[in-house]
Amino acid sequence: MTKQSNLKISALGDEQKGQNADLVEQSARIIKGNTYKDLSTIIVIPTRGMINYKVVGSWWSLMLPMNQKNTKVFAGGMEVGDAYNNMIEQILANPELSKWKYILTMEEDNLPPPDGLLKLYENIEKYDAVGGLYWTKGEGGQPMIYGEGKDGDLHFRPQPPTKDIQECDGLGMGFTLFKMDIFRDPKIGKPWFKTVQEYSQEKGPQMSTQDLHFFSKIRKLGYKVACDTRVKVGHLDPQSEVVW
């Protein structure tokens, strides 16, 4: 008596199902995501030393593109502008890291969605910096989409989210992807990032955070910036643990 085989034979045509069913559609998805290109990325994170577990949990869930270079650099106990300047200086001085394509800034009170970085990659070739959408903390918070991105009309008034990819003049740095080439441009001048709290009789009071100081410099040189409002980033109050 012949023993019945336990092998399962695939039905004819199964190889044409799944991802193979529509190669045009699947190829378009791969092209849109840019994952077939060099997406080598250094994640830079300034920290005061203690990072909330909710934030760490969101970072652990962050999806990374397959077979791409990725690493993290921390700077602890420094003023935030100095921390960014220090980390980027070290990256540009490193024989290996200086060749990578992108820098992603993350901050210790921001919770990006799992697919956030993958979405930022989709549009980074069209812009020089693309960031996720998050809001200032507290009731009545404002969207951190500053200015309209119009040449000759630079300003940093918060703008309402109106479309998926929204050109602007500035962003926060809690989850923002930058082309590495920006930091090689000598016209921008150093320090790249500076928290400004100054007064002079000629200019009056001058106040800006390190992020808008940098964005003001690059926008005046014609660099393009956008917010990807599909990438919704939480903004944590570590004392109350409320996420805004």
One Martini backbone bead per residue (centre of mass of N, CA, C, O) as a GRO file, in nm:
protein
  244
    1MET     BB    1   0.096   0.036   0.023
    2THR     BB    2   0.068   0.369  -0.031
    3LYS     BB    3   0.194   0.641   0.098
    4GLN     BB    4   0.096   0.942   0.208
    5SER     BB    5   0.177   1.250   0.133
    6ASN     BB    6   0.277   1.560   0.310
    7LEU     BB    7   0.302   1.715   0.068
    8LYS     BB    8   0.252   2.045  -0.063
    9ILE     BB    9   0.114   2.145  -0.360
   10SER     BB   10   0.117   2.397  -0.550
   11ALA     BB   11  -0.072   2.578  -0.724
   12LEU     BB   12  -0.127   2.680  -1.019
   13GLY     BB   13  -0.025   3.028  -0.999
   14ASP     BB   14   0.085   3.124  -0.713
   15GLU     BB   15   0.331   3.301  -0.822
   16GLN     BB   16   0.102   3.535  -0.913
   17LYS     BB   17   0.074   3.627  -0.632
   18GLY     BB   18   0.060   3.889  -0.447
   19GLN     BB   19   0.321   4.088  -0.528
   20ASN     BB   20   0.309   3.961  -0.833
   21ALA     BB   21   0.028   4.062  -0.946
   22ASP     BB   22   0.149   4.383  -0.941
   23LEU     BB   23   0.432   4.530  -1.051
   24VAL     BB   24   0.358   4.824  -1.096
   25GLU     BB   25   0.254   4.887  -0.812
   26GLN     BB   26   0.506   4.787  -0.650
   27SER     BB   27   0.717   4.966  -0.786
   28ALA     BB   28   0.587   5.236  -0.704
   29ARG     BB   29   0.627   5.192  -0.401
   30ILE     BB   30   0.936   5.176  -0.400
   31ILE     BB   31   0.991   5.448  -0.535
   32LYS     BB   32   0.843   5.629  -0.328
   33GLY     BB   33   1.030   5.526  -0.075
   34ASN     BB   34   1.349   5.505  -0.166
   35THR     BB   35   1.476   5.212  -0.067
   36TYR     BB   36   1.690   5.172  -0.319
   37LYS     BB   37   1.849   5.386  -0.187
   38ASP     BB   38   2.056   5.591  -0.018
   39LEU     BB   39   1.972   5.603   0.356
   40SER     BB   40   2.188   5.701   0.527
   41THR     BB   41   2.157   5.743   0.896
   42ILE     BB   42   2.188   5.993   1.149
   43ILE     BB   43   2.100   6.000   1.486
   44VAL     BB   44   2.034   6.295   1.676
   45ILE     BB   45   2.064   6.339   2.050
   46PRO     BB   46   1.964   6.541   2.286
   47THR     BB   47   2.043   6.535   2.650
   48ARG     BB   48   1.991   6.539   3.011
   49GLY     BB   49   1.982   6.190   3.072
   50MET     BB   50   1.658   6.151   3.078
   51ILE     BB   51   1.430   5.908   2.937
   52ASN     BB   52   1.129   5.837   2.868
   53TYR     BB   53   0.958   5.543   2.817
   54LYS     BB   54   0.772   5.645   2.588
   55VAL     BB   55   0.994   5.736   2.403
   56VAL     BB   56   1.157   5.475   2.382
   57GLY     BB   57   0.924   5.307   2.267
   58SER     BB   58   0.902   5.469   2.000
   59TRP     BB   59   1.193   5.419   1.904
   60TRP     BB   60   1.177   5.105   1.896
   61SER     BB   61   0.933   5.123   1.669
   62LEU     BB   62   1.110   5.219   1.451
   63MET     BB   63   1.122   5.206   1.115
   64LEU     BB   64   1.357   5.051   0.895
   65PRO     BB   65   1.525   5.015   0.628
   66MET     BB   66   1.644   4.780   0.436
   67ASN     BB   67   1.983   4.764   0.429
   68GLN     BB   68   2.057   5.023   0.609
   69LYS     BB   69   2.221   5.277   0.740
   70ASN     BB   70   2.231   5.306   1.112
   71THR     BB   71   2.260   5.559   1.373
   72LYS     BB   72   2.349   5.683   1.706
   73VAL     BB   73   2.372   6.016   1.869
   74PHE     BB   74   2.483   6.154   2.175
   75ALA     BB   75   2.413   6.452   2.390
   76GLY     BB   76   2.509   6.543   2.716
   77GLY     BB   77   2.460   6.833   2.911
   78MET     BB   78   2.375   7.041   2.685
   79GLU     BB   79   2.311   7.281   2.505
   80VAL     BB   80   2.122   7.237   2.234
   81GLY     BB   81   2.290   7.387   2.021
   82ASP     BB   82   2.565   7.268   2.107
   83ALA     BB   83   2.490   6.974   2.062
   84TYR     BB   84   2.447   6.986   1.758
   85ASN     BB   85   2.719   7.101   1.676
   86ASN     BB   86   2.894   6.876   1.799
   87MET     BB   87   2.780   6.630   1.646
   88ILE     BB   88   2.826   6.734   1.353
   89GLU     BB   89   3.126   6.778   1.370
   90GLN     BB   90   3.194   6.478   1.425
   91ILE     BB   91   3.072   6.363   1.168
   92LEU     BB   92   3.248   6.530   0.959
   93ALA     BB   93   3.524   6.401   1.093
   94ASN     BB   94   3.429   6.128   0.997
   95PRO     BB   95   3.520   5.902   0.755
   96GLU     BB   96   3.233   5.760   0.745
   97LEU     BB   97   2.987   5.948   0.832
   98SER     BB   98   3.044   6.181   0.619
   99LYS     BB   99   2.913   5.990   0.375
  100TRP     BB  100   2.644   6.023   0.454
  101LYS     BB  101   2.314   6.151   0.380
  102TYR     BB  102   2.173   6.172   0.677
  103ILE     BB  103   1.991   6.368   0.928
  104LEU     BB  104   1.830   6.287   1.239
  105THR     BB  105   1.623   6.457   1.456
  106MET     BB  106   1.591   6.402   1.813
  107GLU     BB  107   1.382   6.423   2.106
  108GLU     BB  108   1.305   6.354   2.455
  109ASP     BB  109   0.977   6.461   2.386
  110ASN     BB  110   0.940   6.262   2.129
  111LEU     BB  111   0.676   6.073   1.935
  112PRO     BB  112   0.705   5.872   1.687
  113PRO     BB  113   0.598   5.697   1.441
  114PRO     BB  114   0.681   5.399   1.304
  115ASP     BB  115   0.656   5.534   0.985
  116GLY     BB  116   0.799   5.816   0.981
  117LEU     BB  117   1.070   5.781   0.828
  118LEU     BB  118   0.959   5.656   0.569
  119LYS     BB  119   0.799   5.915   0.493
  120LEU     BB  120   1.033   6.118   0.479
  121TYR     BB  121   1.182   5.977   0.240
  122GLU     BB  122   0.973   6.037   0.006
  123ASN     BB  123   1.062   6.380   0.010
  124ILE     BB  124   1.374   6.455   0.042
  125GLU     BB  125   1.455   6.521  -0.260
  126LYS     BB  126   1.271   6.793  -0.274
  127TYR     BB  127   1.428   6.859  -0.013
  128ASP     BB  128   1.637   6.954   0.273
  129ALA     BB  129   1.386   6.943   0.478
  130VAL     BB  130   1.194   6.703   0.682
  131GLY     BB  131   0.904   6.706   0.898
  132GLY     BB  132   0.716   6.650   1.148
  133LEU     BB  133   0.412   6.680   1.332
  134TYR     BB  134   0.401   6.926   1.594
  135TRP     BB  135   0.315   7.063   1.913
  136THR     BB  136   0.275   7.267   2.141
  137LYS     BB  137   0.235   7.277   2.462
  138GLY     BB  138  -0.079   7.265   2.556
  139GLU     BB  139  -0.328   7.458   2.558
  140GLY     BB  140  -0.335   7.596   2.248
  141GLY     BB  141  -0.155   7.478   2.055
  142GLN     BB  142   0.099   7.496   1.805
  143PRO     BB  143   0.203   7.450   1.499
  144MET     BB  144   0.530   7.339   1.370
  145ILE     BB  145   0.466   7.559   1.118
  146TYR     BB  146   0.685   7.790   0.969
  147GLY     BB  147   0.562   7.941   0.744
  148GLU     BB  148   0.535   7.920   0.362
  149GLY     BB  149   0.793   7.902   0.162
  150LYS     BB  150   0.837   8.187   0.034
  151ASP     BB  151   0.996   8.371  -0.170
  152GLY     BB  152   1.059   8.678  -0.003
  153ASP     BB  153   0.868   8.555   0.267
  154LEU     BB  154   1.001   8.552   0.554
  155HIS     BB  155   0.856   8.353   0.823
  156PHE     BB  156   0.725   8.241   1.177
  157ARG     BB  157   0.434   8.170   1.146
  158PRO     BB  158   0.196   7.975   1.230
  159GLN     BB  159   0.054   7.701   1.048
  160PRO     BB  160  -0.192   7.537   0.911
  161PRO     BB  161  -0.285   7.231   0.835
  162THR     BB  162  -0.350   7.145   0.467
  163LYS     BB  163  -0.128   6.920   0.387
  164ASP     BB  164   0.088   6.674   0.356
  165ILE     BB  165   0.289   6.869   0.192
  166GLN     BB  166   0.443   7.153   0.361
  167GLU     BB  167   0.561   7.437   0.302
  168CYS     BB  168   0.834   7.618   0.470
  169ASP     BB  169   1.063   7.789   0.703
  170GLY     BB  170   1.000   7.601   0.966
  171LEU     BB  171   1.102   7.387   1.245
  172GLY     BB  172   1.134   7.154   1.439
  173MET     BB  173   1.361   6.884   1.600
  174GLY     BB  174   1.208   6.611   1.693
  175PHE     BB  175   1.148   6.519   1.361
  176THR     BB  176   1.417   6.566   1.141
  177LEU     BB  177   1.522   6.568   0.800
  178PHE     BB  178   1.858   6.590   0.667
  179LYS     BB  179   2.080   6.691   0.456
  180MET     BB  180   2.417   6.671   0.474
  181ASP     BB  181   2.504   6.900   0.268
  182ILE     BB  182   2.430   7.149   0.431
  183PHE     BB  183   2.689   7.121   0.636
  184ARG     BB  184   2.896   7.191   0.381
  185ASP     BB  185   2.804   7.487   0.367
  186PRO     BB  186   2.982   7.785   0.403
  187LYS     BB  187   2.745   8.004   0.383
  188ILE     BB  188   2.606   7.953   0.659
  189GLY     BB  189   2.768   7.916   0.897
  190LYS     BB  190   2.905   7.959   1.223
  191PRO     BB  191   2.682   7.852   1.396
  192TRP     BB  192   2.414   7.674   1.316
  193PHE     BB  193   2.330   7.673   1.624
  194LYS     BB  194   2.127   7.926   1.810
  195THR     BB  195   2.053   8.078   2.106
  196VAL     BB  196   1.867   8.381   2.113
  197GLN     BB  197   1.949   8.657   2.364
  198GLU     BB  198   1.921   8.983   2.255
  199TYR     BB  199   2.050   9.333   2.268
  200SER     BB  200   2.005   9.629   2.061
  201GLN     BB  201   1.977   9.949   1.938
  202GLU     BB  202   1.951   9.868   1.635
  203LYS     BB  203   1.753   9.586   1.672
  204GLY     BB  204   1.693   9.507   1.942
  205PRO     BB  205   1.526   9.240   2.018
  206GLN     BB  206   1.669   8.900   2.014
  207MET     BB  207   1.472   8.596   1.948
  208SER     BB  208   1.574   8.241   1.935
  209THR     BB  209   1.581   7.936   1.847
  210GLN     BB  210   1.792   7.705   1.713
  211ASP     BB  211   1.609   7.624   1.476
  212LEU     BB  212   1.523   7.908   1.354
  213HIS     BB  213   1.806   8.006   1.310
  214PHE     BB  214   1.876   7.794   1.093
  215PHE     BB  215   1.636   7.831   0.897
  216SER     BB  216   1.693   8.123   0.828
  217LYS     BB  217   1.966   8.074   0.690
  218ILE     BB  218   1.873   7.865   0.464
  219ARG     BB  219   1.639   8.027   0.336
  220LYS     BB  220   1.820   8.270   0.236
  221LEU     BB  221   1.968   8.042   0.035
  222GLY     BB  222   1.715   7.847  -0.085
  223TYR     BB  223   1.620   7.643   0.090
  224LYS     BB  224   1.407   7.358   0.141
  225VAL     BB  225   1.098   7.323   0.333
  226ALA     BB  226   0.906   7.061   0.516
  227CYS     BB  227   0.591   6.927   0.614
  228ASP     BB  228   0.474   6.607   0.727
  229THR     BB  229   0.144   6.560   0.827
  230ARG     BB  230   0.142   6.241   0.844
  231VAL     BB  231   0.360   6.291   1.075
  232LYS     BB  232   0.263   6.220   1.395
  233VAL     BB  233   0.391   6.389   1.679
  234GLY     BB  234   0.463   6.363   1.995
  235HIS     BB  235   0.437   6.578   2.305
  236LEU     BB  236   0.601   6.557   2.604
  237ASP     BB  237   0.516   6.573   2.946
  238PRO     BB  238   0.714   6.447   3.194
  239GLN     BB  239   0.548   6.513   3.449
  240SER     BB  240   0.245   6.424   3.344
  241GLU     BB  241   0.249   6.241   3.070
  242VAL     BB  242   0.147   6.419   2.856
  243VAL     BB  243   0.033   6.406   2.516
  244TRP     BB  244   0.036   6.661   2.249
   0.00000   0.00000   0.00000
